[in-house]
Amino acid sequence: MARFVYVECFIRADMDALWGQTQRPELHKRWDLRFTEIDYLPRADGEPQRFLYTFKLLPGLVIKGTGITTGDRHDADGRTSALRFSSDYPLSLIRSGSGYWRYVPTSDGVRFITRYGYRPGWGKAVDFMFRPLIGWATAWSFDRLRLWLETGRTPERSLWQALAELCVRVLAAGIAIQATPAAVACLIGAAAVLLPPLPSTPAARRCLRRPPDRLASKAPLTYLETP
């Protein structure tokens, strides 16, 4: 298993509200950029929850996979939900993996943490480029979830605003290159890239991408794994 992806986002919201937005498939797929569809499969009492997930690359071109929730834990330190996932689709850049979501209560919100690792589907060379992208998508999605819970801004509206802001930045840089001296164009281009997004626009940079301490870096999966 390769090194882990870690993302942490502080969300000023109720624990139960955050749990609901992340554990219900019909809500989860709305804010998570990594999935197009998530569907729970029927299960008998006492069995772990299995699910199907889909990511649509283009119309008619999709990647599908399966997953299983290996355990949930609720204790005085918060909640943890662990899972395993895999895909045998040739186009999938992730062959199999496992990880967890950790919900740590604080005095004014919840630290929402994920840590997961996976076996690449296309080898280490492709994964060298893909891993930062999937990490960015995870962090961007977490901030989109934060905005939904803190401000009521729906994930769909957040996405359209992010696309509109990106278009404005690209347009401003393009006009500057065509109509201003090189030095001015460079300054405008740098501003278009470096200026932070609007507070109401999701941004991966608002999330932690490395564990802040040893406790956060430990994956509490051993007591959540099913036989």
C-alpha positions as CSV (number, residue, x, y, z in Angstrom):
1,M,0.0,0.0,0.0
2,A,1.4,3.4,-0.9
3,R,1.6,6.4,1.4
4,F,-1.6,7.8,2.7
5,V,-3.7,10.8,1.6
6,Y,-4.6,13.0,4.6
7,V,-7.2,15.8,4.7
8,E,-8.6,17.7,7.7
9,C,-11.3,20.4,7.7
10,F,-12.6,22.3,10.7
11,I,-16.4,22.6,10.4
12,R,-18.6,24.8,12.6
13,A,-21.5,22.5,12.7
14,D,-23.4,20.0,14.9
15,M,-21.9,16.5,15.0
16,D,-25.1,14.8,14.0
17,A,-25.6,17.2,11.1
18,L,-22.1,16.4,9.8
19,W,-22.6,12.7,10.3
20,G,-25.8,12.8,8.3
21,Q,-24.3,14.7,5.4
22,T,-21.4,12.2,5.1
23,Q,-23.1,8.9,5.9
24,R,-26.2,9.2,3.7
25,P,-25.4,8.3,0.0
26,E,-27.9,10.7,-1.5
27,L,-26.2,13.6,0.3
28,H,-22.7,12.4,0.2
29,K,-22.6,12.3,-3.6
30,R,-23.7,15.9,-3.8
31,W,-20.6,17.4,-2.2
32,D,-17.9,14.9,-2.9
33,L,-16.1,15.6,-6.2
34,R,-14.8,12.0,-6.3
35,F,-18.1,10.3,-6.9
36,T,-21.1,10.7,-9.3
37,E,-23.3,8.0,-7.7
38,I,-23.2,6.1,-4.4
39,D,-25.7,3.4,-3.8
40,Y,-26.1,1.2,-0.7
41,L,-26.7,-2.5,-1.4
42,P,-29.4,-4.5,0.6
43,R,-28.0,-6.2,3.7
44,A,-29.3,-8.4,6.5
45,D,-29.2,-7.4,10.2
46,G,-25.7,-7.6,11.6
47,E,-23.9,-7.6,8.2
48,P,-21.6,-4.8,7.2
49,Q,-22.9,-2.2,4.7
50,R,-21.8,-2.7,1.1
51,F,-22.1,-0.1,-1.6
52,L,-21.5,0.7,-5.2
53,Y,-19.8,3.9,-6.4
54,T,-19.5,5.5,-9.9
55,F,-17.5,8.3,-11.3
56,K,-18.6,9.5,-14.7
57,L,-15.7,10.7,-16.9
58,L,-17.8,11.5,-19.9
59,P,-21.3,10.5,-21.1
60,G,-21.2,6.8,-21.5
61,L,-17.7,6.5,-20.0
62,V,-17.8,5.6,-16.3
63,I,-15.6,4.0,-13.6
64,K,-17.4,1.8,-11.1
65,G,-16.3,0.2,-7.9
66,T,-17.5,-1.5,-4.8
67,G,-17.0,-0.8,-1.1
68,I,-17.8,-2.0,2.4
69,T,-18.1,-0.2,5.6
70,T,-15.9,-2.2,7.9
71,G,-17.0,-0.6,11.1
72,D,-18.2,2.5,13.0
73,R,-17.1,3.5,16.4
74,H,-18.7,6.1,18.7
75,D,-16.8,7.1,21.9
76,A,-15.9,10.0,24.1
77,D,-13.3,11.2,21.6
78,G,-15.8,11.4,18.7
79,R,-16.8,9.0,15.9
80,T,-14.9,6.9,13.4
81,S,-16.2,5.2,10.2
82,A,-13.8,2.9,8.4
83,L,-14.2,1.3,4.9
84,R,-12.5,-0.7,2.2
85,F,-13.0,-0.2,-1.6
86,S,-11.9,-1.6,-4.9
87,S,-12.5,-1.5,-8.6
88,D,-11.6,-3.9,-11.4
89,Y,-12.4,-1.4,-14.2
90,P,-9.4,-1.0,-16.6
91,L,-9.7,2.8,-16.5
92,S,-9.7,3.0,-12.7
93,L,-6.5,4.6,-11.3
94,I,-7.3,3.1,-8.0
95,R,-7.3,-0.7,-7.7
96,S,-8.1,-1.2,-4.0
97,G,-7.7,0.6,-0.7
98,S,-8.9,1.4,2.7
99,G,-9.3,4.4,5.0
100,Y,-11.5,6.1,7.6
101,W,-13.4,9.2,8.4
102,R,-12.8,10.7,11.9
103,Y,-15.1,13.1,13.6
104,V,-13.5,14.9,16.5
105,P,-15.8,17.3,18.5
106,T,-14.4,20.6,19.7
107,S,-16.0,23.5,21.7
108,D,-17.2,25.2,18.6
109,G,-17.4,22.6,15.8
110,V,-16.0,19.3,14.5
111,R,-12.6,18.4,13.1
112,F,-13.5,16.2,10.1
113,I,-10.6,14.1,9.1
114,T,-10.0,11.4,6.4
115,R,-6.9,9.3,5.9
116,Y,-6.8,6.6,3.2
117,G,-4.3,4.6,1.2
118,Y,-4.7,2.7,-2.0
119,R,-3.0,0.4,-4.5
120,P,-2.6,2.3,-7.9
121,G,-4.3,0.8,-10.9
122,W,-1.9,2.2,-13.5
123,G,1.4,1.9,-11.7
124,K,3.6,4.3,-9.8
125,A,4.5,6.7,-12.6
126,V,0.8,7.6,-13.3
127,D,0.0,7.6,-9.6
128,F,2.8,10.2,-9.1
129,M,0.6,12.7,-11.0
130,F,-2.7,11.3,-9.9
131,R,-2.2,11.3,-6.1
132,P,-1.9,15.1,-5.7
133,L,-5.0,15.4,-7.8
134,I,-7.1,13.0,-5.7
135,G,-5.8,14.7,-2.6
136,W,-6.8,18.1,-4.0
137,A,-10.3,16.8,-4.9
138,T,-10.7,15.4,-1.4
139,A,-9.8,18.7,0.2
140,W,-11.9,20.8,-2.2
141,S,-14.9,18.6,-1.5
142,F,-14.4,18.9,2.3
143,D,-14.5,22.7,2.0
144,R,-17.6,22.5,-0.2
145,L,-19.2,20.4,2.5
146,R,-18.1,22.9,5.1
147,L,-19.8,25.8,3.2
148,W,-23.0,23.7,2.9
149,L,-23.2,23.1,6.6
150,E,-22.0,26.5,7.8
151,T,-23.7,28.8,5.3
152,G,-26.5,26.7,3.7
153,R,-24.9,27.2,0.3
154,T,-25.7,24.1,-1.7
155,P,-22.9,22.0,-3.3
156,E,-24.4,22.6,-6.7
157,R,-24.3,26.4,-6.2
158,S,-20.7,26.2,-4.9
159,L,-19.6,24.3,-8.0
160,W,-21.1,26.8,-10.4
161,Q,-19.5,29.7,-8.4
162,A,-16.1,28.0,-8.5
163,L,-16.4,27.5,-12.3
164,A,-17.5,31.1,-12.8
165,E,-14.6,32.4,-10.7
166,L,-12.2,30.2,-12.6
167,C,-13.5,31.6,-15.9
168,V,-13.1,35.2,-14.7
169,R,-9.5,34.5,-13.6
170,V,-8.6,32.9,-17.0
171,L,-10.4,35.7,-18.9
172,A,-8.5,38.4,-16.9
173,A,-5.2,36.7,-17.6
174,G,-6.0,36.3,-21.3
175,I,-7.0,39.9,-21.8
176,A,-3.9,41.0,-19.9
177,I,-1.6,39.0,-22.1
178,Q,-3.2,40.4,-25.3
179,A,-3.6,44.0,-24.3
180,T,-1.0,45.0,-21.7
181,P,2.8,45.2,-21.5
182,A,4.6,42.0,-20.6
183,A,5.4,43.2,-17.0
184,V,1.8,44.1,-16.3
185,A,0.5,40.9,-17.9
186,C,2.8,38.9,-15.6
187,L,1.5,40.7,-12.5
188,I,-2.1,40.2,-13.5
189,G,-1.4,36.5,-14.4
190,A,0.2,36.0,-11.0
191,A,-2.7,37.6,-9.2
192,A,-5.2,35.4,-11.1
193,V,-3.3,32.4,-9.9
194,L,-2.3,33.4,-6.4
195,L,-5.2,35.4,-5.1
196,P,-7.3,33.3,-2.7
197,P,-10.8,32.3,-3.8
198,L,-13.8,34.2,-2.5
199,P,-14.9,33.1,1.0
200,S,-18.0,31.6,-0.5
201,T,-16.1,29.6,-3.1
202,P,-14.7,26.2,-2.1
203,A,-10.9,26.0,-1.8
204,A,-8.7,23.0,-1.1
205,R,-6.1,25.3,0.5
206,R,-8.4,25.8,3.5
207,C,-7.9,22.2,4.6
208,L,-4.9,20.6,6.3
209,R,-3.1,18.2,4.0
210,R,-0.7,16.8,6.5
211,P,-1.4,15.4,10.0
212,P,-0.8,18.1,12.6
213,D,0.3,15.6,15.3
214,R,1.2,11.9,15.8
215,L,-2.3,11.1,17.1
216,A,-4.0,12.4,14.0
217,S,-1.6,10.5,11.8
218,K,-2.4,7.1,13.3
219,A,-5.1,5.2,11.4
220,P,-7.5,3.7,14.0
221,L,-8.5,0.8,11.7
222,T,-7.5,-2.2,13.7
223,Y,-10.5,-2.3,16.0
224,L,-12.8,-1.5,13.0
225,E,-11.8,-4.2,10.6
226,T,-14.3,-7.1,10.2
227,P,-13.0,-10.7,10.1
